[in-house]
Amino acid sequence: MKKCIGILLAALFFSGCSETGQYAGGGAVAGGALGAIIGHNSGRRGGEGAVIGAAVGALAGTAIGQQKQIDKMQQGGTGQMQIAVCPSCNSRVDVSGFPPHSTVACPNCKTEFTY
């Protein structure tokens, strides 16, 4: 059991402080715990299941973290949708994918404006 805890702590330590690393660390802990339980309940060694579960959890957590970073970058880096108001028709225009001070066209009235 001490070996399992050491492996899980090492996974957390080496996962880093980035957003992706946080998801990898969380996935490693959750996967390790689940793997230990499944390994123990299936009559095998819990430590073996913990190591396999931690590895799979870290991979899944990394993939989730990377996708969340991609989503955040596509939404202007804030993680929230950015909205501008068209000066001609007062429609709300999604400008999440555009850098600040870009010229965009209103999808309703086709007026081009800089936000």
Short mmCIF file of the C-alpha atoms (twelve columns), coordinates in Angstrom:
data_MODEL
# 
_entry.id   MODEL 
# 
loop_
_atom_site.group_PDB 
_atom_site.id 
_atom_site.type_symbol 
_atom_site.label_atom_id 
_atom_site.label_alt_id 
_atom_site.label_comp_id 
_atom_site.label_asym_id 
_atom_site.label_seq_id 
_atom_site.Cartn_x 
_atom_site.Cartn_y 
_atom_site.Cartn_z 
_atom_site.pdbx_PDB_model_num 
ATOM 1   C CA . MET A 1   0.000   0.000   0.000   1 
ATOM 2   C CA . LYS A 2   2.872   2.377   0.794   1 
ATOM 3   C CA . LYS A 3   4.261   1.691   -2.660  1 
ATOM 4   C CA . CYS A 4   0.942   2.697   -4.257  1 
ATOM 5   C CA . ILE A 5   0.786   5.932   -2.315  1 
ATOM 6   C CA . GLY A 6   4.368   6.722   -3.315  1 
ATOM 7   C CA . ILE A 7   3.590   6.130   -6.977  1 
ATOM 8   C CA . LEU A 8   0.501   8.337   -6.836  1 
ATOM 9   C CA . LEU A 9   2.403   11.123  -5.062  1 
ATOM 10  C CA . ALA A 10  5.154   10.920  -7.669  1 
ATOM 11  C CA . ALA A 11  2.548   11.193  -10.430 1 
ATOM 12  C CA . LEU A 12  1.162   14.335  -8.815  1 
ATOM 13  C CA . PHE A 13  4.645   15.818  -8.314  1 
ATOM 14  C CA . PHE A 14  5.709   15.281  -11.913 1 
ATOM 15  C CA . SER A 15  2.404   16.376  -13.435 1 
ATOM 16  C CA . GLY A 16  3.394   20.047  -13.222 1 
ATOM 17  C CA . CYS A 17  1.462   23.183  -12.482 1 
ATOM 18  C CA . SER A 18  -0.004  23.850  -15.921 1 
ATOM 19  C CA . GLU A 19  -3.676  23.351  -16.587 1 
ATOM 20  C CA . THR A 20  -2.901  20.195  -18.552 1 
ATOM 21  C CA . GLY A 21  -0.692  18.976  -15.702 1 
ATOM 22  C CA . GLN A 22  -3.454  19.547  -13.188 1 
ATOM 23  C CA . TYR A 23  -5.826  17.392  -15.208 1 
ATOM 24  C CA . ALA A 24  -3.105  14.739  -15.631 1 
ATOM 25  C CA . GLY A 25  -2.446  14.702  -11.885 1 
ATOM 26  C CA . GLY A 26  -6.130  14.462  -11.062 1 
ATOM 27  C CA . GLY A 27  -6.571  11.712  -13.618 1 
ATOM 28  C CA . ALA A 28  -3.588  9.819   -12.204 1 
ATOM 29  C CA . VAL A 29  -4.976  9.952   -8.677  1 
ATOM 30  C CA . ALA A 30  -8.496  8.970   -9.719  1 
ATOM 31  C CA . GLY A 31  -7.233  6.260   -12.053 1 
ATOM 32  C CA . GLY A 32  -4.827  4.926   -9.451  1 
ATOM 33  C CA . ALA A 33  -7.516  4.719   -6.796  1 
ATOM 34  C CA . LEU A 34  -9.962  3.073   -9.173  1 
ATOM 35  C CA . GLY A 35  -7.280  0.684   -10.448 1 
ATOM 36  C CA . ALA A 36  -6.343  -0.312  -6.898  1 
ATOM 37  C CA . ILE A 37  -9.956  -1.043  -6.025  1 
ATOM 38  C CA . ILE A 38  -10.566 -3.033  -9.207  1 
ATOM 39  C CA . GLY A 39  -7.254  -4.884  -8.826  1 
ATOM 40  C CA . HIS A 40  -7.979  -5.779  -5.214  1 
ATOM 41  C CA . ASN A 41  -11.571 -6.860  -5.875  1 
ATOM 42  C CA . SER A 42  -10.613 -9.040  -8.838  1 
ATOM 43  C CA . GLY A 43  -8.175  -11.056 -6.742  1 
ATOM 44  C CA . ARG A 44  -5.025  -9.487  -8.157  1 
ATOM 45  C CA . ARG A 45  -2.600  -7.206  -6.420  1 
ATOM 46  C CA . GLY A 46  -3.998  -3.750  -5.786  1 
ATOM 47  C CA . GLY A 47  -0.612  -2.142  -6.431  1 
ATOM 48  C CA . GLU A 48  -0.518  -3.459  -9.982  1 
ATOM 49  C CA . GLY A 49  -3.994  -2.092  -10.652 1 
ATOM 50  C CA . ALA A 50  -3.034  1.245   -9.104  1 
ATOM 51  C CA . VAL A 51  -0.031  1.650   -11.390 1 
ATOM 52  C CA . ILE A 52  -2.027  0.752   -14.506 1 
ATOM 53  C CA . GLY A 53  -4.936  2.954   -13.424 1 
ATOM 54  C CA . ALA A 54  -2.640  5.881   -12.663 1 
ATOM 55  C CA . ALA A 55  -1.029  5.632   -16.097 1 
ATOM 56  C CA . VAL A 56  -4.365  5.449   -17.895 1 
ATOM 57  C CA . GLY A 57  -5.809  8.232   -15.732 1 
ATOM 58  C CA . ALA A 58  -2.824  10.493  -16.396 1 
ATOM 59  C CA . LEU A 59  -3.158  9.968   -20.147 1 
ATOM 60  C CA . ALA A 60  -6.888  10.661  -20.052 1 
ATOM 61  C CA . GLY A 61  -6.370  13.712  -17.833 1 
ATOM 62  C CA . THR A 62  -3.711  15.074  -20.187 1 
ATOM 63  C CA . ALA A 63  -6.021  14.665  -23.173 1 
ATOM 64  C CA . ILE A 64  -8.844  16.439  -21.351 1 
ATOM 65  C CA . GLY A 65  -6.527  19.272  -20.264 1 
ATOM 66  C CA . GLN A 66  -5.202  19.763  -23.787 1 
ATOM 67  C CA . GLN A 67  -8.716  19.906  -25.217 1 
ATOM 68  C CA . LYS A 68  -9.743  22.469  -22.595 1 
ATOM 69  C CA . GLN A 69  -6.723  24.622  -23.528 1 
ATOM 70  C CA . ILE A 70  -7.661  24.418  -27.211 1 
ATOM 71  C CA . ASP A 71  -11.239 25.408  -26.389 1 
ATOM 72  C CA . LYS A 72  -10.007 28.327  -24.295 1 
ATOM 73  C CA . MET A 73  -7.707  29.577  -27.082 1 
ATOM 74  C CA . GLN A 74  -10.545 29.360  -29.608 1 
ATOM 75  C CA . GLN A 75  -12.655 31.519  -27.308 1 
ATOM 76  C CA . GLY A 76  -10.145 34.349  -27.153 1 
ATOM 77  C CA . GLY A 77  -8.010  32.980  -24.347 1 
ATOM 78  C CA . THR A 78  -10.441 33.899  -21.588 1 
ATOM 79  C CA . GLY A 79  -12.517 30.758  -21.588 1 
ATOM 80  C CA . GLN A 80  -15.600 32.911  -22.172 1 
ATOM 81  C CA . MET A 81  -17.358 34.015  -25.324 1 
ATOM 82  C CA . GLN A 82  -16.539 37.582  -26.345 1 
ATOM 83  C CA . ILE A 83  -19.432 39.667  -27.655 1 
ATOM 84  C CA . ALA A 84  -19.417 43.005  -29.499 1 
ATOM 85  C CA . VAL A 85  -22.485 45.082  -30.354 1 
ATOM 86  C CA . CYS A 86  -23.026 46.140  -33.966 1 
ATOM 87  C CA . PRO A 87  -23.203 49.955  -34.110 1 
ATOM 88  C CA . SER A 88  -25.813 49.874  -36.917 1 
ATOM 89  C CA . CYS A 89  -28.398 47.335  -35.807 1 
ATOM 90  C CA . ASN A 90  -27.387 46.712  -32.156 1 
ATOM 91  C CA . SER A 91  -27.088 42.961  -32.779 1 
ATOM 92  C CA . ARG A 92  -24.732 40.976  -30.622 1 
ATOM 93  C CA . VAL A 93  -21.795 39.599  -32.617 1 
ATOM 94  C CA . ASP A 94  -19.538 36.782  -31.417 1 
ATOM 95  C CA . VAL A 95  -15.941 38.035  -31.794 1 
ATOM 96  C CA . SER A 96  -14.288 35.284  -29.707 1 
ATOM 97  C CA . GLY A 97  -11.944 34.116  -32.464 1 
ATOM 98  C CA . PHE A 98  -10.735 37.591  -33.460 1 
ATOM 99  C CA . PRO A 99  -7.855  39.537  -31.897 1 
ATOM 100 C CA . PRO A 100 -8.700  42.915  -30.321 1 
ATOM 101 C CA . HIS A 101 -9.166  45.875  -32.693 1 
ATOM 102 C CA . SER A 102 -10.187 43.623  -35.596 1 
ATOM 103 C CA . THR A 103 -12.669 44.523  -38.275 1 
ATOM 104 C CA . VAL A 104 -15.673 42.193  -38.222 1 
ATOM 105 C CA . ALA A 105 -18.899 42.046  -40.215 1 
ATOM 106 C CA . CYS A 106 -22.277 41.881  -38.546 1 
ATOM 107 C CA . PRO A 107 -24.041 38.690  -39.686 1 
ATOM 108 C CA . ASN A 108 -27.441 40.472  -39.634 1 
ATOM 109 C CA . CYS A 109 -26.915 43.794  -41.409 1 
ATOM 110 C CA . LYS A 110 -23.468 43.087  -42.983 1 
ATOM 111 C CA . THR A 111 -22.020 46.319  -41.545 1 
ATOM 112 C CA . GLU A 112 -18.281 46.113  -40.961 1 
ATOM 113 C CA . PHE A 113 -16.993 47.610  -37.732 1 
ATOM 114 C CA . THR A 114 -13.904 47.544  -35.522 1 
ATOM 115 C CA . TYR A 115 -14.379 46.409  -31.965 1 
# 
